[in-house]
Amino acid sequence: MSDERTFIAIKPDGVQRGLISAILGRFENRGYKLVGIKLVQPTESLLRTHYSDLQEKPFFPSLLSYMLSGPVLATVWEGKDVVKQGRAILGATNPLASAPGTIRGDFAIDMGRNVCHGSDSVESAQKEIAL
């Protein structure tokens, strides 16, 4: 498989808790190349586009509030099988199901504050990078 790209965002709790270097290091230590990085304060419009598949879920208002609570570090990583491996590095969406040694297993507090977002497919990575 040729190199692919993925989008990884460090959410407000990860930024506020000073976890940026620890999280970036996990990807660098696996040999992935950081090809884009930007600290952003997401707008409600951007978040509604990014999370369009979740807008009808009962937790969406709290997700929106949380993601608007502080800056997000948007990163793009490149490497072999980086989408699948990136999700493995992050761990399960639910931190309680994340193994120790994964980012969420080591740093996440609860389901609503799970530190990072990672693209779930090459197609979604392309869409998220374009945002």
C-alpha positions in Angstrom: 0.0 0.0 0.0 1.3 3.5 -0.8 1.5 6.3 1.7 -1.9 7.8 2.7 -2.9 10.7 4.8 -5.1 11.0 7.8 -6.5 13.9 9.9 -5.9 13.8 13.6 -7.3 16.6 15.8 -6.3 17.2 19.4 -9.5 18.3 21.0 -9.9 21.2 23.5 -9.3 19.0 26.5 -6.0 17.7 25.0 -4.8 21.2 24.2 -5.9 22.6 27.6 -4.2 19.8 29.5 -0.9 20.3 27.7 -0.9 16.9 26.0 0.1 18.2 22.5 3.8 17.1 22.5 2.9 13.7 24.1 0.3 13.0 21.4 2.4 14.2 18.5 5.2 12.1 19.8 3.1 8.9 19.6 2.7 9.4 15.9 6.3 10.5 15.3 7.6 7.5 17.2 5.7 5.2 14.9 7.5 6.8 11.9 4.6 8.9 10.6 5.4 12.2 8.9 3.6 15.4 10.1 2.7 17.2 6.9 0.3 19.8 8.3 -0.4 21.4 11.6 -2.6 24.4 12.6 -4.0 25.6 15.9 -7.6 26.7 15.3 -10.6 27.9 17.2 -13.3 26.1 15.4 -16.5 27.9 14.4 -20.0 26.4 15.0 -20.4 26.3 11.2 -17.2 24.3 10.7 -18.2 21.9 13.5 -21.7 21.3 12.1 -20.1 20.4 8.8 -17.4 18.2 10.3 -19.9 16.4 12.6 -22.9 16.4 10.1 -23.4 12.7 10.6 -24.0 13.3 14.4 -26.3 16.3 14.3 -29.5 14.2 15.1 -27.9 12.5 18.0 -29.0 13.6 21.5 -25.4 14.3 22.6 -24.8 16.7 19.7 -25.4 20.0 21.6 -22.9 19.0 24.3 -20.4 17.9 21.7 -20.8 21.3 20.0 -20.3 23.1 23.3 -17.3 21.1 24.2 -15.6 21.6 20.8 -16.3 25.3 21.0 -14.7 25.5 24.5 -11.2 26.0 23.3 -8.6 25.7 20.5 -8.1 22.5 18.5 -4.8 21.4 17.1 -5.5 20.1 13.5 -2.8 17.8 12.1 -2.3 15.9 9.0 -0.1 12.8 9.0 1.3 10.8 6.2 2.6 7.2 6.0 1.8 3.6 5.2 -1.6 2.6 6.4 -1.8 5.7 8.6 -5.6 5.9 8.8 -6.0 2.4 10.3 -2.8 2.6 12.4 -3.7 6.2 13.5 -7.0 4.9 14.9 -5.1 2.1 16.7 -2.7 4.7 18.2 -5.7 6.7 19.4 -7.6 3.7 20.9 -11.3 3.1 21.1 -13.7 6.1 21.0 -14.9 5.2 24.5 -11.9 5.7 26.8 -13.0 2.9 29.1 -12.6 0.5 26.2 -9.2 1.8 25.2 -6.2 -0.2 26.1 -3.4 1.2 28.2 -0.7 2.5 25.8 -3.2 4.1 23.5 -3.7 7.9 23.6 -7.3 7.6 24.9 -6.4 4.8 27.2 -3.6 6.9 28.8 -5.1 10.4 28.7 -8.9 10.5 28.1 -11.2 11.3 31.0 -14.6 10.2 29.7 -16.6 9.5 26.6 -17.3 13.2 26.1 -13.7 14.3 26.5 -11.7 11.7 24.6 -8.8 13.9 23.7 -8.5 13.3 20.0 -10.4 12.8 16.7 -9.0 10.5 14.0 -10.3 9.9 10.5 -12.1 6.6 10.2 -11.4 6.0 6.5 -9.2 7.4 3.6 -12.3 9.0 2.2 -13.3 10.8 5.4 -9.6 11.8 5.9 -9.7 13.6 2.5 -12.9 15.4 3.4 -11.6 16.4 6.9 -8.3 17.6 5.5 -10.2 19.7 3.0 -12.1 21.5 5.8 
